[in-house]
Amino acid sequence: MLYSVDFLSKKIEEAVQNTSFDLKPKSLFDPISYALSVGGKRVRPLLTLLTTNMFGKDVDKSLKPAIGIEIFHNFTLLHDDLMDKSDMRRGMPTVHKKWDANTAILSGDAMMIEAYKYVTSVTSDILPEIIELFSTNTMKVLQGQQFDMDFEKRLDVTEAEYIEMITLKTAVLLACSLKMGAVLANAPSRDAELLYNYGINIGLAFQLKDDLLDVYGDPKTFGKNIGGDIVNNKKTYLLIKALKMSNEKQLAELLRWISIEKFDKNEKIESIKKIYNELNLKLISENLIEKYYLAALDCLSAVNVANERKKELISLSENLMYREK
């Protein structure tokens, strides 16, 4: 039976909300339940179930590993929010704001362990492959986060370095989710690899879109404060291109805002956004997003499964690319 995105999303949400941690102390585990309860797109577990279903296998057998990936993803968000000093996540206070920094660190560590417990709840014949797949790609996520932090101190980050960073920080976990669904479905290795490459390209497009929304999104729908990347001098594609394309006056203005430590956040956001607009960076970024999106669809088209069974995955891809949050 071919299930819809909506059906699988409800199954995942029900499983997430029923995920409980009957351990003490509550002060360690309540923040985990809170982090998982405030919503999110649940893209990664959805990709796992969609892929398993695409190959005609039982999605219930993939549900627990898929939830493990979602737990890991939310672990990274706890620590990301703390490092970025973000106050809001999905329209709610972040864990380090609702509790404190130490809680966010320790509860995040506990989430990593729980993620492994869920992901490894598979049959013994595929357990080594699942552990290798998950371990390799989750380590890459942490490498990407470190690159992201390192880039904050540099003004010479190249476009290629940025693409490598978001490949590691964002794209590999989406790719891992897809390949895991294929492995759990005992799919041919070539198809599993094609789906991994699909995930890399859709992940690059997804992160570029996220960076774009951080500047041009609607805060009412985006779920977090607009302009956070600008305030924190994040070396996004937009800033990297601006530093490269700016004229002398624009470059001086960019460097001034990047260097000063005390400033009005809204003034900084509007001033840098004005330069982005002058350089037409919104359109340039949208064109790059489209490039990766089309590359992803090429990978998906090569998977040896009837096109009818790919429709839900294609539909999800479209929603990710044309989302407003």
N, C-alpha and C positions, 0 to 999 in steps of 0.2 A: 504494500500500500504506500502511495506517495503522500506524505503529509505536507501541509502548508506551513509557511513561516509562522503564521499566527498560532497554529496548533502547537508547534514545537516551542514557540516563545512562551506560551502559557504553561507548558509542561516544565520548562526550565525555571520559570518564575516560581511556580509552585514548589519545585524541588529546592530552590534557593531559600525561599521563605520558610521551608520546613527543616532547613539545615540548623541543627541546634548543637550547642557545645556544653554538655552536661558535666563540666569540669569546674574546679575552683582554682583561684578566686574569681568571682564574677567581674571584678575590676579588670581582669585580663581578657575575659571572653565577651563581656557585654559590648565593648567597642567593635569587636569582630561582627557580631550580630547586627549592630547599628550600621556598620559600613556596607554590609551585604543587603540590608533592608531598604536603603534609600534609593534603590532603583538602579538605572543604567540601561544601556542598550542590550546588554547580554550578548554581544556580537560573537564573542569567541566560543562559548558553549553552543550557540546556535549554529555556527559554522561546522562544529564537530557533528552535531546531530543531522544537519542537512546533508553532509557528506556521507555519513553512514546510511542514511535513508536513500540517497541517490543510488547507492549500490544495492539497494533492496534488502538491507539487513536490519535487524531489530534495534531500534533506536534506544530502547530501555537499557540495553547492555552498554551503551555508550554514555548514558546519562551521568553516572557518577564520575567518570574521568572528565567529562565536559564541565561538571560543576567544579572539579578540582582546578581546572584552568581558570575558571571565573574567580575562584578564591585567590589563586596566585595573582591574577590581574589586579584584584582589589588590594592585595598586599602591597603591590607596587604603588598604587594610588595613595595609600596611607603615607608611605615614605616620600613620594613625590610632593604631596601637598605640604608636608613638613619642610622639605628642602626648599620648596618654592615659596614658602610662607603664605600659602593660599588659604583664604578664610572660608571659601564656599566650594562645595562639590555637589553637583546635581541639585542645586538650589537649597542645599542644607549645609549647616556648619561642618567643617572638616573635623576629623577625629581629634587632631591636636588642639583645635579651638574649643571643642565641646568638652574634652578632658584636658590633656596636656601633652607636651612633646614626648616625655618618657613613656606615656601610655601608647602613643602612636608607634613608637619604635618597638616596644615589647609586644604589643598586640599584632603588629605587622609580622614580627618574627614568628609568632604562633600561627599566623595565617599561612606562612610558607610551609610549616610542618604539616598543617592540616591539608594543604593543597596536595602534597606528596601522598598522603594517606588516601585521598580520593582518586588521584590519577593512577595509582598502582593497584587499585581494586579491579584487576583484570585477570584473565586466565593465564596460567603459567606459560603457555606456548608463545604468547606475545609480550609477556612482561619485560624481558630484556630490551626489546625494541622500543617499547613505550617509555621505559626509564631513560634510555639513551636519547630518544627524541625529545622528551620533556626536559631533561637535564641540560642538554646541549643548547636548547633554545631559550630556556629561562636564564642561563648564564649570559647569553647574548643580550638579553634584555637589560641585565645589570651593567654590562659593558657599555651599552648604548646610553644608559643613564649617566654613567661616569663621563663619557664623551660630552654629553649635553652640559654637564656641570663644568668640565674643563673649558668648553667653548665660551662660557660666560666671561672668562678672563682674557679672551683673545679677540682681536679685531681683524685677524687675517684668515678667518675660517673660510674655506672654499665651498663652492656649491657641491663638489664631489664629496667632501668631508661631511657636509650636512646630510646628503643622501645616505651615506654610510651610517651615520648616527641614527637616523630615523628608521633605516632598515633594521638595525639592531634593537632600538628602543621600542618600536611599534610593530613593524611588519612581520618580524619573525614569529611573534606569538600568534598572530592571525594565521600565518602559514603553518605553524605547528598544530593549531586547532584543526585545520583542514586535513592535514596529513594524518593526524591522530584518528580522525573519523574514518579515513580510508583504511588505515591499519586495522582498526577495530572491526571493519567490514571485510577484512581479508581481501582487499582490492589488489590488483596487479601493481607491482612496485613502480612501473612507469606512470600509471595513472596517479599514484600517491605522490610522485615527484612533480608531476604536472600541476597537481592541486597545491603543492607547496609553493611552486613558482607563481601560480595564480595568487596565492595569499601574499607573497612578497609584493607583487605589483599593486594589488588592491590595498595593501597596507600602506604603501608609499602614497598612493592617491588619498587614502583616508587621513593620514597625518598631515599632508599638505592642505587638505580641506580643513582640518582642525585648526591649523595655524592661521588659515585665512579667516575662519569664523572668529578666532580670538581677536581679530582686528575689525572685521566687517559684520560680525554676527549681531543678532538682537539679544541683549542680555536676558530678556523675558523668556526666550526659548532656548538660549544657549546653556543655561543652567549654572553658569559661573560668571564672574566678573569679566567684562570685555577689557582687553588691553593688558592682561597680566603678563604676557610675553614681552611687551614693550617696556613695562615698568621694571621687569627683572633683567632687561638687556639680553633676552634669549636670542641666540643666533638662529633665528628662523630663516626660511628661504627668503621671506620678504626683506628682512634686515640685511642679509648677506647680499642680495641683489641691489638693495639701496646703497650700501657702502661701495659697491662696484660701479654702479651706474650714475651716482650723484655728480653734479657739477661742484665746483669749488665751494659755492655758498651753501648748497644743500649738505655737502659732506661736513662742513664746519658745524652746521646746526646739529647734525646727527651726532657727531663726536662730542659736542657740548652736552647734549642730553645724556649720552652714555656715561660721561665722566663725572657729572655732578651727583652728589650723594643726597642732598636735601632738595626736594622739589615737590611741586603740586602734581599729583598723579594724573589728574585729568588734563592738565596743561601739557604734560609730557606726551600723553597718548595722542592728543589732538595735533600737536606739533609734528610728531613723527608720522602720523597718519596722513597729514597734509603732504609731506614729502612722498610718501607711497603713492598718493593720488597723482601727484605731478609726474611721477615716473611710470604711471600706468601699470603698477605692479599687481593690481588685482587681476587684470586680464592676463598678464604674463603667467601668474600663478595658476589661474584657471586652465590655461592651455597645457601646462605641465601635468596638472591633475588628469586632464583628458587623455594625455599620452599614456600615462601609467594605467588608467582605467581600460583603455583599448588593448594594451599589452596583456592585462589580466584576462580579458575576454578571449584573446587568442589562445592562452594556455587552457582555459576551460573548454574551448571548442575542440581541442585535441584530445580531451579525455574520452576514452572508449566506452561511453555510455550514451544511450539514446537521448537526443536533445530534449525530449519531453521531460526527462528526469532531471534536467539541469535548470528548469524554469524557475524554481523557487530560489535557487542560488543566484541566478541572474537577477531576479527581482530584488533580492536583498542587496546585491551589489549596486543596483540603481538607486535604491533608497539611501545607501551610504554615501554615494557620490553627490546626490542632489538634496542632502539633508540641510536643515537649518540649525541643528544642534548636535 
